[in-house]
Amino acid sequence: MQVRLFSPQDVSQVAAVFDASVMGSQEYYSLTERLAWVQHKGGARSEAYWLAKLEDTTTFVAEADGKLVGFINLRLCPEHEFDCLVGEVDCLFVHPDYSRAGVATQLYLALLEAAKNRSVKRLTVEASYQARPFFEKQGFNLLRRNELRRYITPEDKMQDKAQVLVNFSLMLSLT
């Protein structure tokens, strides 16, 4: 497995890894919740969506067997908190065919090195049920449980028929 920086040519594979990872999390989320998670404004997340989301972040991708199998990105928070530069692990997704194969760990180690090189003093993450144990193993501490409202269709939004997705805010001090 190789970890390298994201290139815009990777965008369709990033989208595919995201979709596969979310849809493969049936142990943690219902089908309806997963459908609400993968969609954006009632449709699939486009390549333009992913390019915009990853813009101004440091994004690493993992390749194995000639294909992209995971990605992670670091978003520097625009404001310092208490004279401390904060970074957010915005995304960490691994294709389910490569789960528990060390992909997430290798991606995280690359992100951690990048964060330290930028003098980040604290990392935050909004982790799913599936990702929470991974981040806690890396030393992140739980701050709170969150409930996010997502809609599958525009009609669902008009009728306020939201799927409530649970995730967790965690933080790691790098000092």
C-alpha positions as CSV (number, residue, x, y, z in Angstrom):
1,M,0.0,0.0,0.0
2,Q,1.2,3.5,-0.9
3,V,0.0,6.8,0.7
4,R,0.4,10.0,-1.3
5,L,-1.1,13.4,-1.7
6,F,-4.5,13.7,-3.5
7,S,-4.5,14.9,-7.1
8,P,-7.7,16.2,-8.8
9,Q,-7.5,13.2,-11.1
10,D,-8.4,11.1,-8.1
11,V,-11.7,12.7,-7.5
12,S,-14.0,10.0,-9.1
13,Q,-12.2,7.3,-7.1
14,V,-12.5,9.4,-3.9
15,A,-16.3,9.6,-4.5
16,A,-16.5,5.9,-5.1
17,V,-14.6,5.1,-1.9
18,F,-16.9,7.4,0.1
19,D,-20.0,5.8,-1.3
20,A,-18.7,2.3,-0.7
21,S,-17.6,3.1,2.8
22,V,-20.8,4.7,3.8
23,M,-23.0,2.0,2.2
24,G,-20.8,-0.7,3.8
25,S,-21.5,0.6,7.3
26,Q,-24.8,-1.4,7.7
27,E,-23.6,-2.6,11.1
28,Y,-23.9,0.9,12.4
29,Y,-26.5,2.7,10.2
30,S,-29.8,1.6,8.6
31,L,-30.2,1.7,4.8
32,T,-32.3,4.9,5.0
33,E,-29.6,6.6,7.2
34,R,-26.8,5.5,4.8
35,L,-28.8,6.8,1.8
36,A,-29.3,10.1,3.5
37,W,-25.6,10.3,4.3
38,V,-24.3,9.6,0.8
39,Q,-26.6,12.1,-0.8
40,H,-26.1,15.8,-1.1
41,K,-29.1,18.0,-1.9
42,G,-31.2,15.0,-3.1
43,G,-28.6,13.5,-5.3
44,A,-25.2,11.8,-5.5
45,R,-22.2,13.9,-4.4
46,S,-20.7,15.1,-7.7
47,E,-17.0,15.4,-8.6
48,A,-17.5,19.2,-8.4
49,Y,-18.7,18.7,-4.8
50,W,-15.7,16.6,-3.9
51,L,-13.2,19.0,-5.6
52,A,-14.8,21.9,-3.6
53,K,-14.8,20.0,-0.3
54,L,-11.2,19.0,-0.6
55,E,-10.0,22.4,-1.8
56,D,-7.9,24.2,0.8
57,T,-7.2,20.9,2.7
58,T,-4.3,18.6,2.8
59,T,-5.7,15.3,1.5
60,F,-3.9,12.0,1.4
61,V,-5.0,8.9,-0.6
62,A,-4.1,5.3,-0.1
63,E,-3.6,3.0,-3.1
64,A,-3.5,-0.8,-3.1
65,D,-3.7,-3.3,-5.8
66,G,-3.6,-0.5,-8.4
67,K,-6.6,1.4,-7.1
68,L,-7.5,4.1,-4.6
69,V,-8.8,2.5,-1.4
70,G,-9.0,5.3,1.1
71,F,-8.6,9.0,1.8
72,I,-8.2,11.4,4.7
73,N,-8.0,15.2,4.8
74,L,-6.8,17.9,7.2
75,R,-8.6,21.2,7.3
76,L,-6.9,24.0,9.2
77,C,-9.4,25.9,11.2
78,P,-9.6,29.6,10.1
79,E,-9.3,30.9,13.7
80,H,-6.8,30.1,16.4
81,E,-8.3,29.0,19.7
82,F,-6.4,30.2,22.8
83,D,-3.3,30.9,20.6
84,C,-3.5,27.3,19.4
85,L,-3.7,26.3,15.8
86,V,-6.5,23.7,15.4
87,G,-6.9,21.2,12.6
88,E,-9.9,19.1,11.7
89,V,-9.8,15.6,10.3
90,D,-12.6,16.4,7.9
91,C,-12.9,13.0,6.2
92,L,-11.5,9.5,6.7
93,F,-13.0,6.8,4.5
94,V,-11.7,3.4,3.6
95,H,-13.2,1.0,1.0
96,P,-14.9,-1.9,2.9
97,D,-12.8,-4.4,1.0
98,Y,-9.7,-2.9,2.7
99,S,-11.1,-2.4,6.2
100,R,-8.9,-3.6,9.1
101,A,-5.9,-3.8,6.7
102,G,-4.1,-0.8,8.2
103,V,-5.2,1.7,5.5
104,A,-6.8,4.1,8.0
105,T,-3.8,3.9,10.3
106,Q,-1.4,4.7,7.4
107,L,-3.6,7.6,6.2
108,Y,-3.8,9.0,9.8
109,L,-0.1,8.8,10.3
110,A,0.5,10.9,7.1
111,L,-2.1,13.4,8.3
112,L,-0.6,13.5,11.8
113,E,2.9,14.3,10.4
114,A,1.4,17.0,8.2
115,A,-0.4,18.5,11.2
116,K,2.7,18.5,13.3
117,N,4.7,20.1,10.4
118,R,2.2,22.9,10.4
119,S,2.5,23.4,14.2
120,V,-1.1,22.2,14.8
121,K,-1.6,21.9,18.5
122,R,-5.0,20.2,18.5
123,L,-7.0,18.0,16.2
124,T,-10.7,17.6,16.1
125,V,-12.9,15.1,14.3
126,E,-16.6,14.4,13.9
127,A,-16.5,10.6,13.9
128,S,-19.2,8.1,12.9
129,Y,-20.0,5.1,15.1
130,Q,-17.7,3.1,12.9
131,A,-14.8,5.6,13.1
132,R,-15.1,6.5,16.7
133,P,-13.1,3.5,18.1
134,F,-10.3,4.1,15.6
135,F,-9.9,7.7,16.7
136,E,-10.1,6.8,20.4
137,K,-7.4,4.2,19.8
138,Q,-5.3,7.1,18.4
139,G,-5.7,9.0,21.7
140,F,-8.7,11.3,20.8
141,N,-11.1,12.1,23.7
142,L,-14.8,12.2,23.4
143,L,-16.4,15.7,23.7
144,R,-20.0,15.0,22.8
145,R,-22.6,13.0,20.8
146,N,-24.2,14.8,17.9
147,E,-27.4,14.3,16.0
148,L,-27.4,15.5,12.4
149,R,-30.6,15.9,10.3
150,R,-30.3,14.6,6.7
151,Y,-32.9,14.3,4.0
152,I,-33.0,11.8,1.1
153,T,-35.2,13.8,-1.2
154,P,-36.2,17.5,-1.5
155,E,-39.7,16.4,-0.6
156,D,-38.5,14.9,2.6
157,K,-36.9,18.3,3.4
158,M,-40.1,20.2,2.6
159,Q,-42.0,17.8,4.9
160,D,-39.2,17.8,7.5
161,K,-38.9,14.0,7.3
162,A,-35.3,13.9,8.3
163,Q,-33.0,10.9,9.0
164,V,-31.1,11.6,12.2
165,L,-27.5,10.5,11.9
166,V,-25.4,10.2,15.0
167,N,-21.7,11.1,15.2
168,F,-19.3,12.1,17.9
169,S,-17.0,15.1,18.4
170,L,-13.6,14.1,19.5
171,M,-10.4,16.0,20.2
172,L,-6.7,15.2,20.5
173,S,-4.0,17.5,22.0
174,L,-0.7,17.4,20.1
175,T,1.3,19.1,22.8
